[in-house]
Amino acid sequence: MKISAVVFLITALCSLGMSSQGFTEFYLLPEGADFNHPALNTTLIIELLSHGVDPANLPSLPPHIQSGMQALTKRSMPTDPPELACETSALSPWAYDVQQLSKRLQQKALRDRDCCQLEEVGKCSQLVGFQSAAVSLCGARRGVCLKCKDVAGAVERVAEACRKGFKAAGRVAWMDTVDVAVHRREKKWASRFPF
């Protein structure tokens, strides 16, 4: 009975977009970091993995950037869970496509990589898209990062909690740190959906 309670708790934490330790770690890229570095391009990393590139050969951040990343905060689940805002409408992406986004971000080679908000304040960084759905990071500061597995957990939370019929969209927000936005993929990027 106790084992099933622990498994439930870990599952609940992951579905809230948090690591199994009960908190989400946020990092800030150091000043002068190259925001165009291939290791920060989640879409590129997923593309390389889909073409069979060995995870050991994926681009990685130079040591001076990794060592310069500053921990911003650790927010614990009981006192400060991320806020969920559902935004599902008839124009939202298909819920299945949203679930596929989460699966892409949970790939073993990607889970512990950093997903970062690389755009200027007021804009969002699209991390990855699948068919009708996309996930972006929006933040009050440029260069805020969190682990891709935590982004995947937030996407899964939107897929489950914001589903209306066959559609799902919404945001998971960590106060003034970053929002994970699940939204409709722009027309120019949607390959199989003509609308």
matplotlib code that plots the C-alpha trace (Angstrom):
import matplotlib.pyplot as plt

x = [0.0, 2.8, 4.6, 1.5, 1.1, 4.7, 4.2, 1.0, 2.9, 5.7, 3.2, 1.3, 4.4, 5.4, 2.0, 2.3, 5.4, 7.8, 10.7, 10.2, 12.1, 9.1, 10.6, 11.4, 14.8, 15.2, 18.5, 19.6, 22.1, 25.1, 25.5, 27.1, 25.8, 25.2, 21.4, 21.9, 24.0, 22.8, 22.7, 19.9, 17.8, 15.3, 13.7, 17.2, 18.0, 14.7, 15.3, 18.8, 17.5, 14.8, 17.5, 19.3, 22.1, 23.7, 22.9, 26.6, 27.1, 24.4, 25.6, 26.4, 26.9, 30.6, 31.8, 32.1, 28.3, 27.4, 29.4, 28.1, 24.4, 22.9, 20.2, 17.3, 15.0, 13.7, 10.0, 8.4, 5.1, 3.3, 3.9, 4.1, 2.7, 2.6, -0.7, -2.7, -4.8, -6.8, -7.3, -9.0, -11.3, -12.4, -9.2, -7.0, -4.7, -5.8, -5.3, -3.5, -0.9, -0.4, 0.3, 2.8, 4.7, 5.0, 6.4, 8.9, 10.2, 10.4, 12.8, 15.6, 18.2, 16.2, 14.7, 17.7, 18.6, 17.8, 14.8, 15.3, 13.3, 15.7, 13.6, 13.4, 11.0, 7.5, 8.1, 8.0, 10.5, 8.8, 10.5, 8.9, 5.8, 3.8, 1.1, -1.4, 0.3, 3.3, 4.9, 6.7, 8.4, 7.5, 9.2, 9.8, 13.5, 15.5, 17.7, 15.6, 15.9, 14.4, 14.7, 12.8, 11.2, 9.6, 8.3, 7.0, 5.2, 3.5, 2.5, 1.0, -0.9, -2.5, -3.3, -5.2, -6.7, -7.6, -9.0, -12.4, -13.6, -10.6, -8.9, -6.5, -4.6, -3.4, -0.5, 1.3, 2.9, 5.5, 4.8, 7.3, 9.8, 8.4, 5.2, 4.9, 2.4, 0.7, -0.9, -1.9, 1.1, 1.4, 0.2, 3.6, 4.9, 1.9, 2.7, -0.4, -3.1, -4.2, -6.1]
y = [0.0, 2.4, 1.7, 2.6, 5.9, 6.8, 6.0, 8.1, 11.0, 10.9, 10.7, 13.7, 15.7, 15.0, 15.9, 19.3, 20.0, 19.3, 16.9, 14.0, 15.8, 18.1, 21.3, 22.8, 24.3, 27.4, 28.7, 31.9, 31.8, 33.9, 37.4, 37.2, 33.6, 32.8, 32.4, 30.9, 28.0, 24.7, 23.1, 25.5, 24.7, 22.1, 21.7, 20.9, 18.4, 16.6, 16.6, 15.2, 12.4, 11.5, 11.0, 8.6, 10.8, 9.2, 11.3, 11.4, 13.3, 16.0, 19.6, 20.6, 23.9, 25.0, 24.5, 28.3, 28.7, 25.6, 26.8, 30.3, 29.3, 30.7, 28.9, 31.3, 29.5, 26.2, 26.3, 23.5, 22.0, 22.5, 26.2, 27.4, 25.1, 26.4, 27.9, 26.4, 28.5, 26.6, 28.4, 25.7, 26.7, 25.5, 26.8, 24.9, 22.1, 18.5, 16.9, 13.9, 16.3, 18.0, 14.6, 13.9, 17.1, 15.8, 12.5, 14.2, 16.3, 13.2, 11.3, 9.9, 11.9, 15.1, 14.9, 16.3, 18.9, 22.6, 24.1, 27.9, 31.1, 32.7, 35.5, 39.1, 39.9, 39.9, 37.2, 33.5, 30.8, 27.9, 24.7, 22.1, 21.4, 18.4, 18.5, 21.1, 21.8, 23.7, 24.4, 27.7, 29.2, 32.8, 34.6, 37.9, 37.5, 36.3, 33.3, 31.5, 27.7, 24.7, 21.0, 19.7, 17.0, 19.8, 21.4, 17.9, 17.6, 21.0, 20.1, 16.8, 18.8, 21.0, 17.9, 16.3, 19.2, 21.5, 19.0, 19.9, 17.2, 16.5, 19.9, 21.2, 24.4, 26.4, 27.7, 26.6, 29.6, 29.7, 33.2, 35.7, 33.1, 31.4, 30.2, 27.0, 27.8, 25.0, 26.5, 26.0, 25.7, 28.5, 27.7, 28.0, 25.2, 22.8, 20.2, 18.0, 20.4, 22.9, 25.2]
z = [0.0, 0.8, -2.5, -4.5, -2.5, -3.3, -7.0, -7.0, -5.4, -7.9, -10.8, -9.3, -9.0, -12.6, -13.8, -12.2, -14.2, -11.4, -10.9, -8.6, -5.9, -5.5, -7.0, -10.3, -10.8, -12.8, -14.2, -15.9, -18.7, -18.0, -19.5, -22.9, -23.6, -27.2, -27.4, -30.9, -29.7, -31.2, -27.7, -26.8, -29.8, -28.6, -32.0, -33.5, -30.8, -31.4, -35.1, -34.7, -32.3, -34.9, -37.5, -35.3, -34.0, -30.9, -27.8, -27.0, -30.2, -29.6, -29.3, -25.7, -24.0, -23.6, -20.1, -19.4, -20.1, -18.1, -15.1, -15.5, -15.3, -12.1, -10.1, -9.8, -7.4, -6.1, -5.6, -3.6, -4.5, -1.1, -1.0, -4.5, -7.2, -10.8, -11.8, -14.6, -17.0, -19.6, -22.9, -24.9, -27.8, -31.2, -32.7, -30.1, -31.1, -31.0, -27.5, -29.1, -30.6, -27.3, -25.7, -28.4, -27.5, -24.0, -25.2, -27.4, -24.5, -22.3, -24.6, -22.5, -24.4, -23.9, -20.4, -18.5, -21.1, -20.5, -22.3, -22.4, -23.1, -25.6, -27.0, -25.9, -23.0, -24.3, -26.9, -26.5, -27.6, -29.5, -28.3, -30.4, -32.5, -33.5, -36.1, -34.8, -31.4, -30.2, -26.9, -26.1, -23.1, -22.2, -19.5, -17.7, -18.5, -21.4, -20.8, -18.1, -18.4, -16.8, -17.5, -20.5, -18.3, -16.3, -19.5, -20.5, -17.2, -17.7, -21.2, -19.9, -17.3, -19.9, -22.1, -19.1, -17.3, -20.2, -22.6, -24.0, -26.4, -28.7, -28.1, -25.4, -24.9, -21.9, -19.8, -16.7, -15.0, -12.3, -11.0, -12.4, -13.7, -16.8, -18.5, -20.5, -23.2, -25.2, -28.2, -31.9, -34.2, -36.7, -40.2, -41.8, -39.5, -39.6, -42.2, -42.4, -41.2, -43.9, -41.6]

ax = plt.figure().add_subplot(projection="3d")
ax.plot(x, y, z, "-o")
ax.set_aspect("equal")
plt.show()
